[in-house]
């Protein structure tokens, strides 16, 4: 294999074959292909893109670099969801146990926080003892016994993706639809799924800043899933303000538990129900999304999903009855009267990092007690001094976080002419 020739092909816009991509990935993992050549190829892909067949081939090569879950002899449909992330997105914590109570098997492999977006694994590890570093055998057993499990990627699933992502992170090639698609789908398809529901976020707090970019990513991921035999669909949802009211790891777990108990914020529950409905219909458990939603709402009202979350937590070594402490709160007041016309979600994410609730480097230890509690929503009218948010601060980075939050909230004389739609339904 002449790697230089393959880089040249992609640089000039020519497609790479499945055999070429497989050999590249194998060589990269073994060390036969050096990082500088893979970096050059990633940059060529960033500028030239990839055809659907190339994205599928790269996805498969990344997936096959590690272990894939084998469900031989296990009854039930394996269905999962994936979100591209944002602030306050604790949907997985609610949806996994809710879907399991509706008869689905949910073997969820999730991630940690990435830059200013939060991570499901970091949230769950706010629960004392909760163990996310599970092997493939444990994931299979817990999914069969409990119905749902949420585990970190670890080294077993798509290790080539982990290595490639670290390289992309330092070569400014993260924001590439083909590379994002292959990265996400390689991990999800390694779960051995029958169906997958995708939540593609757009807005100030998301990687995709506009709806069209989000649609493009969702379409690419759906095409790969369908091509590889997994029933796949996607929603585009709003991340121009935090989802729910809680931001921060322990704070979001508490809001998720409230949601499982029937007291969740309306926007959070709307996304949960939309994704859950698509999971149930894709698995053949409901004829349409309306009947699926009715099943989900009835199940949530039964109280069983909250107990299912506790069962999952205990199975993974966690104490679901533990008191989750939050850092002391201080109010961030409105500097003037007017209307909340914009919220910079990315700035709120950096505020959380400043407080110690996210990472500046891989070695950082997270403080689960810190975060934000939103007191206003887009379009709200406020008076001077009215609390916009509570900053949950343990002291570290307090002033920096305060500046981020204050700068994230735009107050204008007139209300915004149009509020973003929570869920774009024409995808």
N, C-alpha and C positions, 0 to 999 in steps of 0.2 A: 504493500500500500504506500503510495506516494502522497503523504499528507499535504505537502506544498501544492501539489496539483489539485487536491480537493479544495484547499483554501482558495486557490485561483478560480476554480469553477464557481464557487459560491460568490466570490468577489465580483465576478462577471455576470451574475444573475442566473447561472445554470443550476438546475436541480441536482441534488445528490441522490444516489440510489439507496435503497434500504440496506444493501450489503455494505456500501461505503460508510453509512452512518453507524451501522452495527460494529464495523471494524474500528472506527474512530473511538466509539465509546469504550469498547473492550480495551483498546490500546491506551486510552487515557486512564482507565482504572488500574491497569497493570503497570503504568509508568512508562510504557514504550512510546507513547505520544506525549511530548512535553507540554507543560502548561502554556508556554508562550504561543505554541501553534493552536491550541484550543482557544486561547484568548483571541487570536487573529480570526479564527473561524467564527467565534461568537460575534465579533464586530461585523464581519461580513454578513452574517445572518441578520443582525440588527438593521443594517442598511438595505439589504436585498430581500429580506423576508424568506418565506418558504411556502411551497405548495402544500396542499392538504396531505398528499401522500408522503411528503417529506416529514411533516409534523408528526403524522401517525408513526412513521418509521423511527423517528427520534424518540418519541414517547415509548414505543415498545422496547427499544434498545436500553433506555434508562431503566424501565421497569424490570427487564430481564437481567439487569446487573445485580439484583438481589433476590430475596425470597418473595414468592407470591402465596397468598393464603389459599389453602386447599380445603374446600367445603364438602368433600365427598362424605356422604352419609348424614349430613346435617339438613334437616327440613327447614323450609321457609325461605323467603326471598331476602337476599342481602341487598340493602339499599342504604345509601349514604347521601350526605349533602356536603357542599363545600362553599365557603364564602371567601371572596378575595380580600376581605378584611376592612376594618375601620375602627372608629372609636365607639365603645359601648356595645359592640356586637357580641352578645352572649347567647345567640340563637341556638348554637349547638348544645349548650347546657340544658336548654328547655326541650329542644326537638328530639334529641337522641332518646331520652326516656319516654317521651310522649309517643314517638313512633314505635318503640318497642312494645308499649302497652297496646298498640293497635295491631300487633301481630308481625311486625317487621323485625328482621335481624339487622342491627346497625353496628358494623365493625369500623368505627371511625378512627382513622389515623389523622391527627391534627398537628398544628404547628405552634411554635412560640411566637412572641411578638416580633414583627419585622419593621424596623424603623418606627414611625409614629403610629402604626396600626397595632392593635392588641392581639394577643395570641390565646387561643383556647387552652393550651397546655399550661401557660402561666396562671390563668384564672383558676384552673382546677387544683394546681399545686398550692393555692392559698388555703386549701382544706388540709389540716394537719394529717400527715401520713399518706395522703393520696399519691399513689404510685402510677406514673404514666409510662415509664420505660419498660414496656412489656415485650416479651418475645412473641413470635408468630403463634406458637402453641398456646400460650396464655390467652392471646386475643381470640383465638378460635374457641377455646374452652369457655371463656367468659361470655362470649357472644352467644354460644349455645345455651349456657346455663342462665344467664341474666337477660339476654336479649339485646343488650347494648354494651359497648365499651368505648372509651375514648383514650387513645394511647398516642405517644409521641412517635415520630418517624424512626428514630434510632438509626442503627447501622444496618438493619436487616432489609429495610424496604428502600429500593432504588438508591443505593449508596452512590452511584454515579451522579445522580441528580444533586445530592448533597455536596459533592466535590465540585460539580459544575456551577452550582449556585454560588458557592463561596468565591469562585473565580469571577463570575458575572458581577458580584457585588462590588468588586474592586476594579472592574474594568468598564464601568458605566454602561453595561449591557443588560441590566435587569429589565428595563421597560421595553421589552420586545414581545409582541404577541405570540410568535411561534415558540420562543423560549419559555415564556410564562406558561403557555399551554402544555408543552411537553413536561415541564417541571411539575405542575399540579397534577396532571392526568397520570403521569407515571406512578405517583404515590397512590392515587385513588384507585387506579385499575389493578394495582398490586393487591388490593383488598379482595379481589375475586367477586366483584359486584354484579348484580343483575340489573340495577338501575342506579342513576345518580342525578340529583337535583343540584343545580349550580346557582349561587347567589352572587351576581356580578355587581359590585358596588361602583357608583360613580359620584363624583362631587369633590368638595374641598378636602374631605378627610380620606379619600380613596386614592388608589394608584391611578385609576382611570378618571380623568378630570371632567370628561364630557360623556354624554349618553352614547354617541356614536362609537367612541373608542370602546366603551363597555360592551356594546352590541357586537362589535367585531371580535372581541375576546370571547364572549359567550358563544358566538357562532363557531369560532375555531375549536373551542373545547368540546362543544356538542358534536361537531363533525368527527373529531378523534374518537370520542366515546362510542358513537354509533358505528363508526368504521371498525371498532374493536369489539363489537357485539354487546355493548352495554347501553341500555335504553337511557338516553341522556337528554335533559332539557335545562333551560336556564331562565332566570328572572333577572331583570336589571332593577336594582333598588337604590334608594337615595342615601348618600352619606355626606350631605351638606350640613348635617348636624348629627350629634351622637344618637345612636339608636337606643331608645329608652332614656333613662335619666342618669344612670350610674356609669361612671368611667373609673377604671382601676380594678385590680384583680379581686380582692375580697369583696369590694363594693358591688362588683358585677355578679359575683356568686350569690350574694344576698338578694339582689334583684331577680336573678334567675329562680331562686328558691321561692320568692314571692310569686313569680309568674306561674310556677308549677303548682302553687297553692291557689291559683285563680285570681291573683291580684297583680297581674303584669301590666306594664304600660301599653297603651293601645297600639302604638306603632310597632313595638317589639312583637306583640302577639299577632299583628297582621302579617308580618314577615314569617313568623313561625307557622301560621295556618296556611299561607300560600305555598311555602316550600313543602310542608307536610302533606298538603293535598296532592301535590305533584308526585311526591314519593309514593303515596298510597295508590294513585292511579297508574303510575308507571309499573308498580309491582302487581297490578291486576287485582288489588284488594277493593277498589271502588270503581264504579263505572264512569264517574266524572268528578271534577274538582268540587262541585257543590255538595255532593253526597259525601265525599272524602272529608270536607271541612266539617260537616255535621258530625261525623264520627270522631274527629279530633276534638271538637268542642265538648262533645258528650264525655269523652274519655278524660279530658282535663277536669271537668266538673266532678268526676268520680273520686278524685284524690289519689288515684293509683299512680299517676306519673311522678308525683313527689316521692312516694315510697319507692318507686322504681329507681329514681336518682339516688336515693339513700342506699338501695341495694347495690347499685353499681359502685358507689363510693366505697362501701364496705368491702366489696369483692376486690377492689383495687387498693385496699389497705388504708383507706381514709376514714376519718371520723365525721360522719355527716351531722352529728349532733353538737359538734364543737362550736363554741362561740367565736365568731370571726371578728376580731377587733379592727376598728377603723381609727385612723389617725385623727387628731383634733381638727375641727372644722373652723375655717374663717371665711367670712363672706367677701365676695368680690362684687362691689356695688357698681351700678350704672353711673358713668361720669356725667350724664346729662339725661334730660327727658327726651323721649322719642320712641322710635320703633326698632326692634331688633331686625335688621335688614340682612345681615349676613353673619355666619359663624364659621370661622376657619378651623375645620376639624383637624387639619394637620398641625396647626399651632397648639391645639389642645393635647394632641398626642405628644408633642415635644414638651409640654408642661408636665405631663405624666412622667416622661423620662427624667426631667429635671428633678422631680420629687423622689426619684428612685424606684418608680413603678414600672419602668421599662429599661432597656439596655442601651448604653452607648457603645459597649464592646461585648463580645461573647462571654467574657469572664465576669461581667457584672452580676452581682446578687440583687434580686428584686425584693423590694419591700412591699408585701401584698396589702398593707394597711392604707397606703396612700391612694389618692385619686381625686375625682371631681364628682360633685352632685349638681346636675344642671337644674336651674330654677326657672329658666325661661326657654321658649321655643321661638323659632323663626316667625316673624310677624307679630309677636307680642308687643303691646304698648307698655312702656315702663316710665317711671318717674326717676328723677335724679336720686341716687343713693339706693335705689331698690336693688336687692340681691339678684345678680345674674347667675351666680353659681357659688357653691361652697367648695373651697379648696381644702382637701383632706391632707394635711401636711404634718410630717414628723420632724420638720426643721431643715432637712437636707434640701438645698436648692429652692428654698421657699420663695425668695425674691425673684429668682429667674422664672419660676413657674407662674408667679403672680403676674409678671410682665407678659408672659405668653398668653395667659387667659384674658387679661385686659385687652391685649391687642387683637385677640381673636374675635371679639364681639363688636360688630359695627352697629352703631345707633344713629339713625337718620331721622329727619323731620317727617318724612312721609313713609308709610308702610311699603314694603316691597310690592311691586306691581303683580308679581306672580310667585307663588310658593312652589317649590319642587314637588313633583308627584312622588309619593313614597315608593310605589311599585309601578314600573312601566310594563303594561300588559300587552303591548303589541309586538313582543319579541318572537 
